[in-house]
Amino acid sequence: MTQVAYRSAAGRWLLLATVLGSALVFLDATVVTVALPAIGADLGARTAGLQWVLSGYMLTLSALILLGGAYGDRYGRRRVFVIGTTWFTAASAACAAAPTVGVLIASRVVQGAGAALVTPGSLALIQTTLRREDRSRAIGAWSALSGVGAAVGPLVGGALVDATSWRAIFLLNVPLGAGVALAALRHVPESRQESDSPLDLAGSLLAVLGLGGLTYAAVEGGDNGLGAPSVLVAGALGAAGVVGFGLRERRAAAPMLPLSIFRVRRFTAANLVTFAVYGALGGVTFLLVVFLQVVLGASALAAGATTLPITAAVLLLSPVMGRLLQSTGPRLPLSVGPALIALGAWLMSRLGSDGSVLEALPSVVVLGVGLGITVTPVTATALGGVEDSRAGTASGVNNAVSRVAQLVAVAVLPPLAGLGGNGLRDPQLLAAGFGTAMAITAGTAAAGSVLAVTTLDA
């Protein structure tokens, strides 16, 4: 297909559609966190239920995102992007109307499946449609603007929760999703990789089984004990699913996750750093705004506004890093960025129950600067090492890694920090466990910095 220039009208429409589509998915992963106290109070949900409101979405997003990338490569990246956006929009309406926490969780699971079609398509469209010399700059802009969507989520969510209801955060997706789908249909060129090989549906099912079983074991184990029969069965099924997935991908004629892609050292290293960084970020975004509301008594809007420094840092630094990456190489930014994220999380661990929202701001600023330094280099490094024909797969892998990391953080942090039962709604329990949770996230981000130093070329 004919490739377009970044500054052309076609390039601007491409960036607009892909950024808005990605921002919807990213925003929905973060906007819900600020609404968790309101959802818990309205629907009577315990910690496990609130974890599933987040984990249900990330579970199907993580498990199906590779299949979404493969579908886009095969049947048309724009077509799958539009289908996913429409699916996501319909599921958002169902979330807004959910009468019980069980229905809300089920709707979030469906919503995550739609997001799995949107996310890999957005980056793959940029990677295959724009001229090669424009891609780093476009990925920088995509990272900045999509990251803003994620970071501004708690602020938007807080305003909507305080002014109306938690249901409004899902209704917001309906007009935005419809606009993204229409823009992509009218202005984004189609691209695909012709192939007659069958899609790896068995691999997708095994991925869902593996991630679902292990997530259930972690979430319910924190609430009911690791020795509960249902937890043991779920853990065994999850482990079997993970092992089966690895064996399936190794032997399949057309694997959803071709293991040969990990022979590219830079690709593998970038994904290891991605896992560490987004695991830490998932822990912070999950617990910080809840802590500010439940322990410090902040309003939903004030808690959400605390994340604005992250928005500003990602917006300002991501395009700059896109330009600098050509001269610095990936090792320097991917060593410094995660180290700053670790420092920010450690500073958060020092917050006490007698503090204030303002006292949280320095740690948020430090974390935001680290994230702004990291996002573009880690994405561009992961995608830059593979050929264009595998752009959808590479994008899917990198996005799956980041989602799985966040899924793991949401599942394991509450039990590790002693926040099971009603820990997310009890001020004393949350105050006692928050510092431990943030110390764990700091260690995770620091591990990402060490990985960059030891595995990436200068």
Secondary structure, DSSP 8 states (H G I E B T S, - for coil): ---B-TTSHHHHHHHHHHHHHHHHHHHHHHHHHHHHHHHHHHHT--HHHHHHHHHHHHHHHHHHHHHHHHHHHHH-HHHHHHHHHHHHHHHHHHHHT-SSHHHHHHHHHHHHHHHHHHHHHHHHHHHHHB-GGGHHHHHHHHHHHHHHHHHTHHHHHHHHHHHS-TTHHHHTHHHHHHHHHHHHHHH---------S---HHHHHHHHHHHHHHHHHHHHHHHH-TTSHHHHHHHHHHHHHHHHHHHHHHH-SS-SS-GGGGGSHHHHHHHHHHHHHHHHHHHHHHHHHHHHHHTT---HHHHHHTTHHHHHHHHHHHHHHHHHHHHH-SHHHHHHHHHHHHHHHHHHTT--TT--HHHHHHHHHHHHHHHHHHHHHHHHHHHHTS-GGGHHHHHHHHHHHHHHHHHHHHHHHHHHTT--TTTTT-HHHHHHHHHHHHHHHHHHHHHHHHHHHHHS--
